[in-house]
């Protein structure tokens, strides 16, 4: 099968398209034919090995010393179950599924084996493969931090970086949970964030949210670029500051994946896709994501499913 392999830590050109062995599912595993995957900011951090100094040694030990132990990166996928192991109960061939593999990586490829109890579940019935593939990372990260911050109905929430992968999901999920949402983004993305349901949008190129005089129950830095010291003045008494920066890996639950699917099916959550690249252009996709200006998500089209009449 074709896969994009990370040959060492470094710039995007360490990623190369290669032929590798197609995996075979074990007793409790499913083999997924991947139709779409993504490039996230997290993928870029792993490839370049960028992490806070405090985590440098443990992360090298965890991921790999000179290069990633799993040389096929990528953490999100949407595809079709091609085969199942003898003991698999949850899935059958032809099931359309989406998944997040976290530290197991492996989605920059045409096939991936997943344990049936991994963070994999049936795709939203109304979503294309591309739309399903971009939801797990941003959606489960937002859910993790909202749980951590004990988000309550009626609270005022400010989301910094509201137009990114995590931010676009966070705006919609905060609204679903009944919060009053303020999004912070650049001029180009104001209308998008408003369309996603934000009650107020602050353009950070024109206005400093920290001097707005308003107070928030939760300030969520969804891009890891806004220090707590800057946010303190807009935090309500007992308000909580949350950030994706240096927080380790967000805990994912399969129930979160199922909730995201339900919300997409009911129209309460929509995928935001900025650009699409074919598998062989993953290095270019990494270059684009690293510029830090993407709207929502960057999707990688691994296989064309037009022959099956599916627009994914």
Steps between C-alpha positions, in 0.01 A plus 500: 500500500601864465591689814679821591796416722681734738870415458630724782397804704522823302343717229208379283742347249574213745161362389517270197248288311599131511365152438463311830341171603121503531404418861306185594238523778551295816212320676354812660592745223332650197677591176386841375546619141572869555326751275597818687743612768622841617802712581466661844727739687574204729630299202736786417626516860575125499675512162718793605520375860390828655392471862546688829844436655338334800355229274804460270649185655172314574371578150820371335470181703131469411505588129851395393856625555639590156176468304139404573475135606187476288637657183152547349355811665141629499231453766161545328332280243172425332452191288337164450554176689654257251558202731448403865684266737329181620403642841368839385143573616450874447566531126449317174642540148357798306436702820595864449705612801705790628770495765774678689814296564680741737857380578454192282505729191497312166231675294722641221442175314250310288420251781507492879423225753312610811397309811120486504504669844717789378359849445317392186128513430250517217519815290222759505255375236476841331876571486750446221823320585679836495251661738517205740880485493547857622275476807676277758810707586334838542174361636645267764758760607226760555288249694799404718570860599135589555474202736817616674355850535160364614314705240143578610194625313477879509870559560694754297781342300776671302675287237836633381591361158136435414565431131747210535438126517430497875346847499233436235387191693521681835273785385232257383527268801491786752177619334361145513569492875310827542786746551518861384797495262750767400749402230835669440653475151649706216305721258483234228320254729251723681207402278580128524509508881171692503342239271613224738281657768719738700292767675784749467819500292808706585748574221835490680663717232266786593413445865671364812253262665693533829396866518133444415387541861295180474546194718479134405445179697733313265778630275610222266819554300438255216832569323746528789598859425338702778671501840304474824644833616325670208169331569486560876335841470198359313451195724199521730554415870555120505528512119718241328781541247552201270765457231607231257864608547713263708201312636606158379259294292126562530321190627273352233199281570304299246185660644637836383536362147140378512377838629680683217338266248153562651550877495612493137197289407266744676661802333635645826863450401657557161844428363711796389742408221755753378703305243525154348820326389562152350708254705820568306480873587507455878833692523333803336204462737741508796660817363159665476384394849826626653427851372230513768224656291274207414124531538383187676663193352728376223387168353700239309314301235647149512264319264224604263161348581306650210459153349283404797282805465623652826613860484772450760 
